Amino acid sequence: MNWREDIDPIIRQHLERQIGESVRYKIAYNGASNPGNAQLWIANANLGKDLFEISLRLKHLEGILKKFEGKKEIKKKIKK
């Protein structure tokens, strides 16, 4: 039995994604003295990249919402 089958199905899909993403760098981590450890670092780097991109998108959306909120306040003052 494959160890990955024992993982909770909710988490397993994320695990499989990370494994799939890290396989793209198989040549790199197979050249490491500890390929398993190198593959984990690659998966960690992929997660860090994803988190960074999400943070940028969130900041962009927050900026848009602040601009929208400012316009909403102006409209309220005009109505009064």
C-alpha positions in Angstrom: 0.0 0.0 0.0 1.3 3.5 -0.9 1.8 5.8 2.1 0.0 8.6 0.3 -3.3 6.6 0.4 -3.3 6.9 4.2 -3.4 10.7 4.0 -6.7 12.5 4.6 -8.4 13.0 1.2 -8.7 16.7 1.8 -5.0 17.1 2.3 -4.0 14.4 -0.3 -5.0 16.6 -3.3 -2.7 19.3 -2.0 0.1 16.8 -1.4 -0.3 15.4 -4.9 -0.1 18.9 -6.4 3.1 19.6 -4.5 4.6 16.3 -5.6 3.6 17.0 -9.2 5.0 20.5 -9.1 8.3 19.4 -7.6 8.8 16.6 -10.2 9.4 19.3 -12.7 12.8 19.7 -10.9 13.6 16.0 -10.7 17.0 16.5 -12.5 18.0 19.1 -9.9 17.0 17.2 -6.7 18.3 13.9 -8.0 21.7 15.5 -8.2 21.6 16.5 -4.5 23.3 14.5 -1.8 19.8 13.9 -0.2 17.2 13.9 -3.0 14.2 13.5 -0.7 15.3 16.5 1.3 15.9 18.6 -1.8 12.5 17.7 -3.1 11.0 18.9 0.1 12.8 22.2 -0.2 11.6 22.6 -3.8 8.0 21.9 -2.6 8.5 24.5 0.2 9.8 27.0 -2.4 6.7 26.4 -4.6 4.5 27.1 -1.6 6.4 30.2 -0.7 6.0 31.5 -4.3 2.3 30.7 -4.2 1.9 32.6 -0.9 3.8 35.6 -2.3 1.6 35.8 -5.4 -1.5 35.5 -3.2 -0.3 38.3 -1.0 0.4 40.5 -4.0 -3.2 39.9 -5.3 -4.7 40.6 -1.9 -2.8 43.9 -1.5 -4.0 44.9 -5.0 -7.6 44.0 -4.1 -7.3 45.9 -0.8 -6.1 48.9 -2.6 -9.1 48.8 -5.0 -11.5 48.4 -2.1 -10.0 51.4 -0.3 -10.4 53.5 -3.4 -14.0 52.3 -3.7 -14.7 53.0 0.0 -13.3 56.5 -0.4 -15.7 57.2 -3.3 -18.6 55.8 -1.2 -17.8 58.2 1.6 -17.8 61.1 -0.8 -21.2 60.1 -2.2 -22.6 60.0 1.4 -21.3 63.5 2.1 -22.8 64.8 -1.1 -26.2 63.4 -0.3 -26.3 65.1 3.1 
